[in-house]
Amino acid sequence: MTSWRRAGALALLGAASLLACRRGSPPPVGSPAPAFALPDASGALVRPSDFRGRWLVLYFYPKDFTPGCTLEARGFQRDAKQYERRNAVIVGVSVQPPASHRAFRAKEGLGFELLSDARGRVSRAYGSYLDLEVAGFSARRTFLIDPDGVIRAEFLSVDPAGHGAQVLAALDRLRKPAP
């Protein structure tokens, strides 16, 4: 292996271990969802309390227009009517600015909100921030918040391809009345 390849491989391993170290702990299932106010694609502030009385699918994703993030967003959009029938709303969060979210929503035909967490504060509160020293990103994680604002499920290892179906199944389990 050439020295530049070895250096590249070591850099990748270092970045991977840095990612593992810099991600915080998510709030526990059963706890109140951390409050926040973030701008949507138009700049209007959105809060979790805006969705009280409905289930909230709060998903964090790294970056607009990337293959995995596009696949995940398309899956949520494809299933949007199913979420609506279950009294659930989908909201995405990443560190990109509102203008990026506006362009991403338009290009992909997304009907749900994308919020800008430019400073990563909300991502950190949900244990979903990756700090790479030179840049930060929201980690791909999802939280299912009940109509009273309590976290009922978390998805910390997300495969964008089947994630929408996974969240719908969890929503169905959680909405069933206790025997």
C-alpha positions in Angstrom: 0.0 0.0 0.0 1.4 3.4 -1.0 2.0 5.9 1.8 -0.7 8.3 0.5 -3.3 5.4 0.5 -2.2 4.4 4.0 -2.6 8.0 5.1 -6.0 8.2 3.5 -7.1 5.0 5.2 -5.8 6.2 8.6 -7.6 9.5 8.1 -10.9 7.6 7.4 -10.4 5.5 10.5 -9.7 8.6 12.5 -12.8 10.3 11.2 -14.9 7.3 12.0 -13.7 7.1 15.6 -14.1 10.9 15.9 -17.7 10.5 14.7 -18.4 7.9 17.3 -16.9 10.1 20.1 -18.7 13.3 19.2 -22.3 12.1 19.1 -24.2 12.8 22.3 -26.8 10.7 24.0 -30.4 11.0 22.9 -33.1 11.8 25.4 -34.6 8.6 26.8 -37.8 7.1 25.5 -40.6 8.1 27.9 -39.2 11.6 28.5 -40.6 14.9 27.3 -39.3 15.8 23.9 -36.7 18.7 24.1 -38.4 22.0 23.2 -37.0 24.1 20.4 -37.9 26.8 17.8 -36.3 26.4 14.4 -36.9 28.2 11.0 -38.6 26.2 8.3 -37.8 26.6 4.6 -39.6 30.0 4.5 -38.0 31.3 7.7 -41.0 30.9 9.9 -40.3 29.4 13.4 -41.6 25.9 14.1 -41.9 24.3 17.5 -42.8 20.8 18.6 -45.7 22.3 20.5 -47.2 23.4 17.2 -48.0 19.7 16.7 -49.6 18.9 20.1 -52.5 16.6 19.6 -50.7 14.8 16.7 -47.9 12.3 16.5 -44.7 13.9 15.4 -42.1 12.0 13.3 -39.0 14.1 14.0 -36.2 12.9 11.8 -32.6 14.2 11.6 -30.6 13.9 8.4 -27.1 14.9 7.3 -27.6 17.0 4.2 -30.0 18.0 1.5 -29.6 16.5 -2.0 -27.3 13.6 -0.9 -28.4 10.1 -2.1 -29.3 8.7 1.4 -31.1 11.8 2.5 -33.0 12.0 -0.8 -34.0 8.4 -0.5 -35.2 8.8 3.0 -37.2 12.0 2.2 -38.8 10.4 -0.8 -39.9 7.4 1.4 -41.5 9.7 3.9 -43.2 11.7 1.1 -44.4 8.5 -0.6 -46.0 7.4 2.7 -47.3 10.9 3.6 -51.0 10.0 3.3 -50.5 6.9 5.6 -49.0 9.2 8.2 -51.8 11.6 7.8 -54.4 8.8 8.4 -52.5 8.0 11.6 -52.7 11.6 12.8 -49.0 12.0 12.4 -46.9 14.8 10.9 -43.3 14.4 9.5 -40.7 17.1 10.2 -37.0 16.8 9.0 -34.1 18.6 10.7 -30.6 19.3 9.4 -28.0 22.0 9.7 -28.5 23.4 6.2 -30.0 26.9 5.8 -33.6 27.5 4.9 -32.7 28.3 1.3 -31.2 24.8 0.8 -34.3 23.2 2.4 -36.6 25.3 0.1 -34.7 24.1 -3.0 -34.6 20.5 -1.8 -38.4 20.5 -1.0 -39.1 22.0 -4.4 -36.9 19.6 -6.4 -38.2 16.5 -4.5 -41.9 17.6 -4.2 -41.8 17.3 -0.4 -45.0 18.3 1.4 -43.6 18.2 4.9 -41.4 20.7 6.8 -37.7 20.8 6.8 -36.2 22.8 9.7 -32.8 24.6 9.7 -30.6 23.8 12.8 -27.7 25.9 11.6 -25.9 25.9 15.0 -26.7 22.3 15.7 -28.2 23.0 19.1 -31.4 21.0 18.5 -29.4 18.1 16.9 -27.2 18.1 20.0 -30.3 18.1 22.3 -31.5 15.0 20.6 -28.0 13.3 20.6 -28.0 13.6 16.8 -25.0 15.9 16.1 -21.8 14.8 14.4 -18.9 17.2 15.0 -16.1 16.8 12.5 -14.1 19.8 13.8 -14.2 21.5 10.4 -18.0 21.0 9.9 -21.0 19.6 11.8 -23.9 17.5 10.5 -27.1 16.1 11.9 -26.8 12.3 12.3 -29.5 10.2 10.7 -31.9 9.5 13.7 -35.6 9.6 14.1 -37.8 10.2 17.2 -41.5 9.4 17.4 -43.2 11.8 19.7 -46.7 11.3 21.0 -49.6 13.8 20.9 -48.7 14.9 24.5 -45.0 15.7 23.5 -43.4 12.5 25.0 -40.8 10.5 23.1 -42.3 7.1 22.5 -39.7 5.5 20.1 -36.3 6.3 18.8 -34.4 5.0 15.7 -30.7 5.4 16.2 -29.5 3.2 13.4 -31.4 4.2 10.3 -31.4 2.6 6.9 -32.9 5.2 4.6 -34.3 2.6 2.2 -36.9 1.1 4.5 -37.1 3.6 7.2 -40.5 5.0 6.4 -42.1 1.5 6.7 -40.2 0.9 10.0 -41.6 4.2 11.5 -45.1 3.4 10.3 -45.0 0.0 12.0 -43.8 1.5 15.2 -46.6 4.1 15.0 -49.2 1.4 14.6 -47.8 -0.5 17.6 -47.8 2.6 19.8 -51.3 3.7 18.8 -52.9 0.5 19.8 -54.8 0.8 23.1 -53.4 -1.1 26.0 -55.3 -4.3 26.9 
